[in-house]
Amino acid sequence: MQEHLIIDGNNAMHAIPQISKELSRDRNLARDSLLRMIEPLATDGARITVVFDGRAGKGSLEKYPRADSFDVFYSSSREGADGAIERMVMAAKYPGRICVVTNDNLIRNCAYSNGASAMRVEQMIKRLDHSIDQVVRRAKQSNGKRADSGQSFFNRIEFPEHKD
């Protein structure tokens, strides 16, 4: 059963310190950085949908070019990203397969009340670290090396301690 991660893109850009700094200078660069950062989650077998606030007009869905199970959704200006995420969760045939990633309590509560799960952005980063470690292990094993030899990637993103 494939998990579907629905990520609140705007919320994530503000929650990740390095991307938040980019966001203050260039929204498009910050958006691209976020998409590149979470790309390994798509190789971990999950379906990914990142939802951003759209500009004028109606919403649009784009395929992320480097992963088949990775979509980028721009909400309509009328609905906004929060409304689009809520609508996706409420319309899901199998909400138990959905995990909404956001630090917004209202959206997380909507997910829970409709049978989906939710996690904070910081939890997604920890999961991302695990996905990267798995990719590195598989690459080392396919090269005939032991999984515990050599260097590994690690998370350089530091988050302030947060209590729910």
Wavefront OBJ file of the C-alpha trace (Angstrom):
o trace
v 0.000 0.000 0.000
v 1.622 3.243 -1.166
v 1.672 6.123 1.282
v 0.719 9.564 -0.014
v 2.522 12.508 1.583
v 0.712 15.807 1.072
v 3.137 18.565 2.007
v 2.111 22.122 2.824
v 4.830 23.748 0.713
v 4.470 27.297 1.992
v 4.452 26.147 5.597
v 7.526 23.964 5.016
v 9.439 26.819 3.361
v 8.856 28.965 6.455
v 9.683 26.123 8.884
v 13.067 25.132 7.430
v 15.577 27.834 8.416
v 17.815 27.692 5.318
v 14.862 27.773 2.946
v 13.192 30.512 4.958
v 16.284 32.672 4.380
v 16.066 32.007 0.633
v 12.353 32.782 0.739
v 13.049 36.307 1.943
v 15.172 36.869 -1.181
v 13.600 34.748 -3.931
v 10.354 32.755 -3.624
v 11.026 30.663 -6.757
v 14.510 29.702 -5.575
v 13.122 28.722 -2.157
v 10.396 26.637 -3.796
v 12.947 24.830 -5.993
v 15.200 24.207 -2.981
v 12.328 22.646 -1.052
v 11.406 20.367 -3.961
v 15.011 19.215 -4.400
v 15.328 18.648 -0.650
v 12.305 16.351 -0.408
v 12.932 14.482 -3.663
v 14.535 11.470 -1.875
v 11.186 10.767 -0.191
v 9.767 9.889 -3.617
v 12.493 7.272 -4.101
v 11.479 5.797 -0.734
v 8.245 4.511 -2.292
v 5.898 7.286 -1.183
v 3.708 9.323 -3.491
v 4.433 13.022 -2.919
v 2.190 16.027 -3.527
v 3.565 19.421 -2.539
v 0.873 22.098 -2.374
v 1.692 25.790 -2.820
v -0.512 28.859 -2.846
v -1.328 29.690 -6.447
v -1.276 33.056 -8.057
v -4.232 34.457 -9.970
v -6.655 32.102 -11.631
v -7.390 28.444 -11.075
v -5.141 25.767 -9.667
v -2.692 23.669 -11.639
v -0.970 20.326 -11.202
v 2.546 19.687 -12.492
v 4.625 16.531 -12.539
v 8.001 16.921 -10.875
v 10.387 16.052 -13.723
v 12.828 13.913 -11.747
v 10.406 11.501 -10.024
v 7.295 9.733 -11.322
v 5.377 9.726 -8.042
v 6.001 13.415 -7.254
v 3.456 16.144 -8.064
v 3.470 19.883 -7.430
v 0.052 21.490 -7.016
v -0.603 25.227 -7.143
v -3.957 26.032 -5.559
v -6.410 28.486 -6.989
v -6.097 31.990 -5.617
v -9.618 31.661 -4.212
v -9.030 28.380 -2.366
v -5.441 28.741 -1.143
v -3.080 25.897 -0.286
v -4.744 25.174 3.069
v -8.142 24.741 1.435
v -6.669 22.557 -1.309
v -5.015 20.265 1.246
v -8.230 19.983 3.243
v -10.187 19.195 0.067
v -7.669 16.504 -0.981
v -7.911 14.803 2.397
v -11.713 14.964 2.556
v -12.081 13.628 -1.010
v -9.598 10.767 -0.590
v -10.928 7.269 -1.174
v -8.355 5.871 1.284
v -7.529 8.661 3.769
v -5.621 6.211 5.956
v -2.868 6.177 3.307
v -2.437 9.962 3.525
v 0.006 11.762 5.772
v -0.212 15.562 5.766
v 3.049 17.379 6.499
v 2.539 20.805 8.054
v 3.118 22.760 11.237
v -0.371 24.263 10.918
v -2.492 22.801 13.729
v -5.784 23.422 11.903
v -4.700 21.447 8.849
v -3.283 18.632 10.992
v -6.566 18.462 12.925
v -8.493 18.306 9.634
v -6.293 15.380 8.571
v -6.879 13.527 11.838
v -10.635 14.109 11.787
v -10.861 12.659 8.256
v -8.862 9.506 9.006
v -5.478 10.657 7.689
v -2.293 11.035 9.696
v -0.137 14.127 9.992
v 3.371 15.103 10.963
v 5.283 18.276 11.621
v 7.843 19.504 9.065
v 10.649 18.630 11.496
v 9.460 15.005 11.551
v 9.543 14.936 7.750
v 13.177 16.102 7.834
v 14.048 13.213 10.171
v 12.310 10.820 7.786
v 14.210 12.415 4.914
v 17.494 11.750 6.733
v 16.481 8.090 7.072
v 15.591 7.898 3.350
v 18.950 9.372 2.371
v 20.764 6.897 4.634
v 18.895 4.015 2.956
v 19.829 5.267 -0.518
v 23.484 5.541 0.531
v 23.420 2.015 2.011
v 21.878 0.565 -1.159
v 24.426 2.377 -3.338
v 27.318 1.080 -1.251
v 25.945 -2.451 -1.315
v 25.470 -2.362 -5.074
v 29.082 -1.212 -5.422
v 30.236 -4.218 -3.393
v 31.146 -2.155 -0.335
v 30.010 -2.733 3.219
v 27.061 -0.567 4.262
v 28.907 0.848 7.270
v 32.106 1.924 5.504
v 32.890 5.433 4.354
v 31.054 8.656 4.967
v 27.328 9.130 5.049
v 25.089 12.096 4.430
v 23.762 13.849 7.473
v 21.221 16.531 8.186
v 22.709 19.989 8.457
v 19.367 21.608 9.073
v 19.050 22.715 12.657
v 15.648 23.369 14.121
v 14.975 25.128 17.391
v 13.442 22.848 20.007
v 9.649 22.879 19.711
v 7.089 21.508 22.118
v 3.568 20.689 20.974
l 1 2 3 4 5 6 7 8 9 10 11 12 13 14 15 16 17 18 19 20 21 22 23 24 25 26 27 28 29 30 31 32 33 34 35 36 37 38 39 40 41 42 43 44 45 46 47 48 49 50 51 52 53 54 55 56 57 58 59 60 61 62 63 64 65 66 67 68 69 70 71 72 73 74 75 76 77 78 79 80 81 82 83 84 85 86 87 88 89 90 91 92 93 94 95 96 97 98 99 100 101 102 103 104 105 106 107 108 109 110 111 112 113 114 115 116 117 118 119 120 121 122 123 124 125 126 127 128 129 130 131 132 133 134 135 136 137 138 139 140 141 142 143 144 145 146 147 148 149 150 151 152 153 154 155 156 157 158 159 160 161 162 163 164
